[in-house]
Amino acid sequence: MFAQYGYKYNVCKTAKKIAFKREKGMANSKKKSSSKNSKSDGMKIEFVSAPSHSITPFLMFNANTEEAAKFYVSIFKKSKIIKASPMQADFILNGQKFFAYNGGPEFQFSWGVSFMISVETQKEVDYYWNALLADGGKEAMCGWLQDKYGMWWQVTPKILLQLISNKDRSKAERATQAMLNMRKIDIAALKAAAG
């Protein structure tokens, strides 16, 4: 599918040099299985380099992968570009590793997958909200936004989750109703509504 956009899809480069090696059969008779029903397909998977996290988000952008990676790294602390080119990028945001690739116009991000930024203060809410909306992002409800590259984010104060899951169900309901009427989360207004 990548060929239709003129892209070369190299599995080894894209998947961080995961090499697949075909074994040349059994080296000697000692290695043959004693069971006639046991068969080997001769496929061996060798991980040349293991990822630093057990799960690494793999982002397929329409285009502008390198530019997007630089944008995100400029916003988050403890972030850096490991390697980037116009076609692909390997980067870290706040300690979490990401891999991104230009996939072509059929790849679009949706609400179905978003990244939640957990924050403590209104100052942090404002910072991430404004930074991620810069140059063409779009606000959504309940602390959600879409940045200019199409990625979805939730800027979520920890107090929000505490209030909407409060054991006092009436307090939780008031907090929830307040949140449902907000775009960017307003911590003071949320606390006031919860009572």
RALIN-V659986 format. One record per residue. N is the residue number from 1. RES is the residue in one small letter. OMEGA is omega as a letter, one per 40 degrees, with the letter a starting at -180 (* if undefined). Layout:
n->[N/N]
res->[RES/RES]
omega->[OMEGA/OMEGA]
This chain:
n->[1/2/3/4/5/6/7/8/9/10/11/12/13/14/15/16/17/18/19/20/21/22/23/24/25/26/27/28/29/30/31/32/33/34/35/36/37/38/39/40/41/42/43/44/45/46/47/48/49/50/51/52/53/54/55/56/57/58/59/60/61/62/63/64/65/66/67/68/69/70/71/72/73/74/75/76/77/78/79/80/81/82/83/84/85/86/87/88/89/90/91/92/93/94/95/96/97/98/99/100/101/102/103/104/105/106/107/108/109/110/111/112/113/114/115/116/117/118/119/120/121/122/123/124/125/126/127/128/129/130/131/132/133/134/135/136/137/138/139/140/141/142/143/144/145/146/147/148/149/150/151/152/153/154/155/156/157/158/159/160/161/162/163/164/165/166/167/168/169/170/171/172/173/174/175/176/177/178/179/180/181/182/183/184/185/186/187/188/189/190/191/192/193/194/195]
res->[m/f/a/q/y/g/y/k/y/n/v/c/k/t/a/k/k/i/a/f/k/r/e/k/g/m/a/n/s/k/k/k/s/s/s/k/n/s/k/s/d/g/m/k/i/e/f/v/s/a/p/s/h/s/i/t/p/f/l/m/f/n/a/n/t/e/e/a/a/k/f/y/v/s/i/f/k/k/s/k/i/i/k/a/s/p/m/q/a/d/f/i/l/n/g/q/k/f/f/a/y/n/g/g/p/e/f/q/f/s/w/g/v/s/f/m/i/s/v/e/t/q/k/e/v/d/y/y/w/n/a/l/l/a/d/g/g/k/e/a/m/c/g/w/l/q/d/k/y/g/m/w/w/q/v/t/p/k/i/l/l/q/l/i/s/n/k/d/r/s/k/a/e/r/a/t/q/a/m/l/n/m/r/k/i/d/i/a/a/l/k/a/a/a/g]
omega->[i/a/a/i/i/a/i/a/a/a/a/a/a/a/i/i/i/a/i/a/i/i/a/a/a/a/i/a/i/a/a/a/i/a/i/a/a/a/i/i/i/a/i/i/i/i/a/i/a/i/a/i/i/i/i/i/i/a/i/i/i/a/i/a/a/i/i/i/i/i/a/a/i/a/a/i/a/a/i/i/i/i/i/i/i/a/a/a/i/a/a/i/i/i/a/a/i/i/a/a/i/a/a/a/i/a/i/i/i/i/a/i/i/i/a/i/a/a/a/a/i/i/i/i/a/a/a/i/a/a/a/i/a/i/i/i/a/i/i/a/i/i/i/i/i/a/a/i/i/a/i/a/i/i/a/i/i/a/i/a/i/a/a/i/a/i/i/a/i/i/i/i/i/i/i/i/i/i/a/i/a/i/i/a/i/a/a/i/i/i/a/a/a/i/*]
